[in-house]
Amino acid sequence: MPVTKRRNDIRTKYDRIAPSYDAWDAIPERLYYRLWRRRLWGNAPPGRILDVGAGTGKNIDFYPPGAQVAVVDISPRMLAQAAARACARQDVAASPFVMDIRALAFHDSLFDTVVGSFILMVVPDPVKALEEIRRVCKPGGRLLLLEFTRSHNRSLACLQALLSGFTRLAYGARLNRDIVALVQRSGFKIIIVEKVAWGMVRIIQATPLDEAATPQQYQQAAELSVTWTT
């Protein structure tokens, strides 16, 4: 499928579900997701931050005071809700941008930290998205991710595969991608991976590798650097 059509399909899908999106996720958001978002954003220092795939702005409550945040989403209707939420944060400079994270209209090495929550399971080309994220992240900067990813438990992995049939129709989301491997393939060094929800969700911290490194060196360095917590 051409890139432009896929981009339009994603935008149309999320524009359509934007009014009911928060209601669909209300229970898991209250029970689990907010806790995980708080833990994710606890690793983000103040500075220039990019929040990719920000949706309706569920991360906004956790932005560090004093931060300058570019809030990006492909869906104008989702982003409008995020912009309304951002107005409540007087201690943060948050600017919304309608943008595809596979083609970010930002200068190279602009952001100290890039944060994404439940976005790489939706993007049709996650490696392309991660390469764009690496481009706009400063050398020595930080990538922070909260993502559904394939569980190490075989039974749970099978369940995720079954559920992905529904979530792909509803959200365009794949619950069983190997997100850690995708981050490694995209030129990042993994710093730490925290497993939650029996390994079905992971909180990932990574940093861009040296631009001069080869893809093989990316993979070798990343594999040697992984630290897991449970």
N, C-alpha and C positions, 0 to 999 in steps of 0.2 A: 504494500500500500504506500503511495507517495507520502512524503513527510508532511506536506501541507494538508493533505486530507486527514492524516492521523491527528495532526494538531487541532484541526477544526472539529474532529470527532470528540476529542477530549474536552475541548472548550464547550461544545454543545451539551455534552453529557453533564458536566459539572454546573453549567449555567442552569440546566433543567432541574437538578436536584438541590441547588443551593438553598431554596426556601425551607426544605425539610431536612437538610443535611445534619444539622446539630441535634435535631430531635431523634434521628436514627441512631446516633452515637451517644445519646445522653447517658444511658446506664453505664456502659463501659468507660465513658469519659469520666464520670463521677467516681467509679470504683477503682479504676486502674490508670487510665491514660494520664490524668492530671498528676498523679504521683510520679509516673515515669517522665513526664515532661519536666517536672520540677528537678528531678535528678539529672536529666539531660542538660538543662539550662544552668544548673549549678556549676557546670564546667565552662561556661561562657563568660569571659571577663568583659567589662565595659570596653567599648571601642567601636570600630566600624564593623557591623554585623550584617550578613545577608541571611534572611529567613526564606528558604526556597520552598515553593509549594505550600504557601502559608494558609491556603484555604480560607476559612471564615475567621481566622485569627486566634485559634485556641492556644497558641504559644505566647500571645501578647502579655498575659498576666505574669509571665516568668522572665521577660526581658530584664537584663540587669540595669539598675538605675544609671543614668548618664550615658547609655549606649545610643549610637546612631544606627538605626536599623532600616535597611531596604527590605520591604515586605513584598514578595513576588508571588504571583499566581497567574495561571493561564486563563482563569475564568473571571471575567469582570464582575459577575454577580457574587461570586464567593468573596472576591477581594473587596467589594463594597462593604460587606459585613465586617471584614477585618479592619477596614479603615475606620468604621464607626467604633469598633472596640479600641483602636489605637488612640482615639481622641480622649479616652478616659485616663491614659497614661501621661500625666503632665511632666514626669521625670525622664521621659524617653523621647527622642526625636525619631519618629517612625514615618517613613515615606512609602506609599503603595505604588507598585508598578505592575501593570498587566504585561506578562512576559512568559515566554516558553523557556524553561531552564535548560533546554538543549541548545539555545541560541541566545545567551544573555547579552544584553546591550550595555555591558559595563566594561571599563578598562581592565587590562591585565593587572593582577596583583593588587587589587583595590581593597579587599576585605581582610580584616584580622581573623574573623571567624565566620564560617558558613554553617548554618544549622538547618536540618531538615527532619520533619517528623512524618512518618508514614507516606513518603512521597516516592521513593524508588520502587515500591511495589506497584505504582500506577504508571510511571513513565514508560512508554513503549521502548525507548532506547536508553536504558539506565547507564550504560558505559559512556555514551555520548553526553548525557547529563552530567555525569561525574567528571568527565574531561573538561567540560565547561566550568564546573565548580572549581576544579584545580586551577584553571586558567585565571580565574578572578580572585583566588585566595592568595594571600601574600606568602612568600617563602617563609617557612617556619610558622605559618598560621595553623588554624585548627579547623577540622571538619568534625561536626558532631551530628550523629544520626540516631534516630529512634525508629526502628523498622521491624515489621514482620519479616521473618526469614525462616527458611526451612529448618525444622527442629532436628536435633540429633537423634531423637527418639523415633524409631521406625513407625510405631503406631500413630503417634501424633503427626508425623510427616504424611502418612496416608490420609488422616483426617483433614489436614491442611489442603491436600490435593483435591479432596472432595469439595471442601468449602470454597475453594478457589473458583469452581464452576459458577457458584452463585455470586461471589464478590466481583468477578470479572464482568458479569452482566450488570450488577448494581452500580459498581464504582469504577470498573476497569482495572481492579486491583488483583494482583497475584500474591497470595499469602506465602508462597513456598519458594521464592527466589533465594539463591545463596548470596545474600547481600555482602557478606564479608569478602567473598571471592571477587565480587564485582568491584568493590572498593579497591582491592589489591590490584586487579587488572587495570585499573584506571590511573595508576601512578601515585597512589597514596601508601604511606607507611602506617600500618595499624599500631596504635599505642595501647589501647585496651578495649576489650569487648566484654560487656556485662550481659549475662543471660538473665532474662526474666520470663515469666509465663511458661515455665518448663522448656525454655529454649526456643519458643516460637516467636519471641520478640527479643531484640537485642539493642543495647545502647552502645554505640560505637564511637570511639575517639580515634581520629587519624590526622596525619599531617602530610602535606605534599612532599613527594620525593624530589630529589635533584633532577632538574630538567635534562641534564646530560646523561642520565642513566638510561640504559636500554630496557625494553619491555621485560627481558629475562631477568635483569637485575632488579626491576620493580618487584617481580614476583618473588625472587629469592629473598630480598631484603624484607618484604612484607611478611613472608612466612616465618622468618626468624624473629620478627618483632612482636608477634601476637602475644598478648597477655589476657587470659580468660579469668573472669570471676563468675561466681554463681549466685 
